[in-house]
Amino acid sequence: MGLFSPLNPRLAPWPGLRVWVIGASTGIGAATAGALLAAGARVTLSARSSDKLVSVAHGHARARIEALDFTKTDEIRAAWGRILQAWGGCDLVLVVAGTHKQMRAWELTAADADALLAVNLHGPIATVATVVPALLAQGNGAIAIVSSVAGYRGLPKALIYGASKAALINFTEALYFDLHPQGLGVYLINPGFVATPLTAGNDFTMPHLITAEAAALEILRGLERGDFEIHFPRAFTRQLKLLQLLPYRLYFAAVRKATRL
Ligand SMILES: NC(=O)c1ccc[n+]([C@@H]2O[C@H](COP(=O)([O-])OP(=O)(O)OC[C@H]3O[C@@H](n4cnc5c(N)ncnc54)[C@H](OP(=O)(O)O)[C@@H]3O)[C@@H](O)[C@H]2O)c1
C-alpha cells in the first residue's frame, strides 16, 4: 500500500450497492439512509421505531425495512438472515445507532451506565459479531461504525457516553487490523456536533453544529474516498486533534477554560 493510497476500498459508485443502516429512523442515520437511496444504493433501514423507518424509506423501491432492537442479539441475527436471503449478500453494514445521556460523577448509577453501554457498545459489537462470518465468506464488503469525537479524550458531562465512544474507536481500529487483510473495508466515523434528537437536549452552545444532512454528505464522501477515519466538520475536529496531543496538565486546563466546567 502506497503512502497516499486510501486505507480502505472506495465505496462507489452507489447504484446497486447493498447497504444495511442500523439507526436509520432519525438524525444522522435517517439522513444517511436517505442520501444513500438518493444516490442509487439499495438500503435496509433498521431501528426500533418502524413507523419512522417507513417514513424515511418513503415508499422507495430500493428500500427494505427491518425493525429491531440491536441490544437483542437474536433480533440482529434474524434481520441479517433475512437481508442475506433477500439480497444474496451485503456490501456495507453501517452502524449508526446510539444514545446519549449527560452524566457527571455525582449522578452516576450502574443501571444508567449499563443501559447506555448496551446501546453504544454492546449493540455495535453484537452486530459486528453477527455479520463478520458472512462478509468473510463473501470475501468483500465493509463495516462502518459511527463513534464520536467525544471518544478522543475524557470530557466533562460525557462520563459514560465518552467511555463508550472511546471503546468503539479502539474496537474499530482493532477490527481494521483483522479485516483489512481479508479484503474487507472498516471505516470509523467520528462526527462533531450534529443537530438531531440526540443533541436537542444539550444545555450548552454546541460549537460548529451542523445538520444531519450535512453529516450524511460527509459520511458518503468519506466512504467514497476510502478514508479509515471519517471525521467532520474539519474546522472543529482539527482543534480536537490538537487537544489530543496535549499533556494532561494543558489538556485539563484547556477543556476547563472552554467548557467552564
Ligand atoms: N448528534 C451528534 O452531535 C453526534 C455526534 C457524534 C456522534 N454521534 C453519534 O451518531 C449516532 C446517531 O446519533 P444521532 O445524533 O443521529 O441520534 P438520534 O437521532 O437519536 O438517532 C439514534 C438512532 O439510533 C437508533 N437506536 C437507538 N437505540 C436503538 C436500539 N436499541 N436498537 C436499534 N436502534 C436504536 C434510534 O432509533 P429508535 O429509537 O427508533 O430505535 C435512531 O435511529 C449515535 O451513535 C451518536 O452517538 C452523534
The ligand as an SDF file (V2000), in Angstrom:
LIG
                    3D

 48 52  0  0  0  0  0  0  0  0999 V2000
  -25.6790   14.2300   17.0870 N   0  0  0  0  0  0  0  0  0  0  0  0
  -24.3950   14.4010   17.3760 C   0  0  0  0  0  0  0  0  0  0  0  0
  -23.9480   15.5280   17.6570 O   0  0  0  0  0  0  0  0  0  0  0  0
  -23.4540   13.2330   17.3710 C   0  0  0  0  0  0  0  0  0  0  0  0
  -22.0880   13.4970   17.4800 C   0  0  0  0  0  0  0  0  0  0  0  0
  -21.1920   12.4420   17.4710 C   0  0  0  0  0  0  0  0  0  0  0  0
  -21.6600   11.1520   17.3510 C   0  0  0  0  0  0  0  0  0  0  0  0
  -22.9990   10.9140   17.2630 N   0  0  0  0  0  0  0  0  0  0  0  0
  -23.4490    9.5320   17.1420 C   0  0  0  0  0  0  0  0  0  0  0  0
  -24.2040    9.3950   15.9660 O   0  0  0  0  0  0  0  0  0  0  0  0
  -25.1270    8.3290   16.1250 C   0  0  0  0  0  0  0  0  0  0  0  0
  -26.5030    8.8010   15.6990 C   0  0  0  0  0  0  0  0  0  0  0  0
  -26.8910    9.8240   16.5670 O   0  0  0  0  0  0  0  0  0  0  0  0
  -27.9710   10.9240   16.2220 P   0  0  0  0  0  0  0  0  0  0  0  0
  -27.4390   12.1840   16.7290 O   0  0  0  0  0  0  0  0  0  0  0  0
  -28.4000   10.7990   14.8120 O   0  0  0  0  0  0  0  0  0  0  0  0
  -29.1190   10.4840   17.2300 O   0  0  0  0  0  0  0  0  0  0  0  0
  -30.6360   10.0730   17.0770 P   0  0  0  0  0  0  0  0  0  0  0  0
  -31.3400   10.9600   16.1270 O   0  0  0  0  0  0  0  0  0  0  0  0
  -31.1460    9.9250   18.4620 O   0  0  0  0  0  0  0  0  0  0  0  0
  -30.5440    8.6330   16.3930 O   0  0  0  0  0  0  0  0  0  0  0  0
  -30.2540    7.4660   17.0890 C   0  0  0  0  0  0  0  0  0  0  0  0
  -30.6930    6.2960   16.2340 C   0  0  0  0  0  0  0  0  0  0  0  0
  -30.3470    5.0970   16.9390 O   0  0  0  0  0  0  0  0  0  0  0  0
  -31.4910    4.2670   16.9890 C   0  0  0  0  0  0  0  0  0  0  0  0
  -31.4450    3.4160   18.1730 N   0  0  0  0  0  0  0  0  0  0  0  0
  -31.2890    3.7940   19.4660 C   0  0  0  0  0  0  0  0  0  0  0  0
  -31.3520    2.7190   20.2700 N   0  0  0  0  0  0  0  0  0  0  0  0
  -31.5280    1.6420   19.4560 C   0  0  0  0  0  0  0  0  0  0  0  0
  -31.6780    0.2530   19.6970 C   0  0  0  0  0  0  0  0  0  0  0  0
  -31.6410   -0.2510   20.9350 N   0  0  0  0  0  0  0  0  0  0  0  0
  -31.8490   -0.5780   18.6440 N   0  0  0  0  0  0  0  0  0  0  0  0
  -31.8950   -0.0710   17.3770 C   0  0  0  0  0  0  0  0  0  0  0  0
  -31.7530    1.2300   17.0920 N   0  0  0  0  0  0  0  0  0  0  0  0
  -31.5800    2.0830   18.1210 C   0  0  0  0  0  0  0  0  0  0  0  0
  -32.6590    5.2440   17.0310 C   0  0  0  0  0  0  0  0  0  0  0  0
  -33.8490    4.6430   16.5990 O   0  0  0  0  0  0  0  0  0  0  0  0
  -35.0470    4.0940   17.5230 P   0  0  0  0  0  0  0  0  0  0  0  0
  -35.1640    4.9950   18.7070 O   0  0  0  0  0  0  0  0  0  0  0  0
  -36.1980    4.1270   16.5760 O   0  0  0  0  0  0  0  0  0  0  0  0
  -34.6440    2.7010   17.8850 O   0  0  0  0  0  0  0  0  0  0  0  0
  -32.1860    6.2680   15.9980 C   0  0  0  0  0  0  0  0  0  0  0  0
  -32.4670    5.8030   14.7020 O   0  0  0  0  0  0  0  0  0  0  0  0
  -25.0140    7.8890   17.5820 C   0  0  0  0  0  0  0  0  0  0  0  0
  -24.1880    6.7480   17.6570 O   0  0  0  0  0  0  0  0  0  0  0  0
  -24.3670    9.0720   18.2460 C   0  0  0  0  0  0  0  0  0  0  0  0
  -23.6470    8.7170   19.3990 O   0  0  0  0  0  0  0  0  0  0  0  0
  -23.9080   11.9320   17.2650 C   0  0  0  0  0  0  0  0  0  0  0  0
  1  2  1  0
  2  3  2  0
  2  4  1  0
  4  5  1  0
  4 48  2  0
  5  6  2  0
  6  7  1  0
  7  8  2  0
  8  9  1  0
  8 48  1  0
  9 10  1  0
  9 46  1  0
 10 11  1  0
 11 12  1  0
 11 44  1  0
 12 13  1  0
 13 14  1  0
 14 15  2  0
 14 16  1  0
 14 17  1  0
 17 18  1  0
 18 19  2  0
 18 20  1  0
 18 21  1  0
 21 22  1  0
 22 23  1  0
 23 24  1  0
 23 42  1  0
 24 25  1  0
 25 26  1  0
 25 36  1  0
 26 27  1  0
 26 35  1  0
 27 28  2  0
 28 29  1  0
 29 30  1  0
 29 35  2  0
 30 31  1  0
 30 32  2  0
 32 33  1  0
 33 34  2  0
 34 35  1  0
 36 37  1  0
 36 42  1  0
 37 38  1  0
 38 39  2  0
 38 40  1  0
 38 41  1  0
 42 43  1  0
 44 45  1  0
 44 46  1  0
 46 47  1  0
M  CHG  2   8   1  16  -1
M  END
$$$$
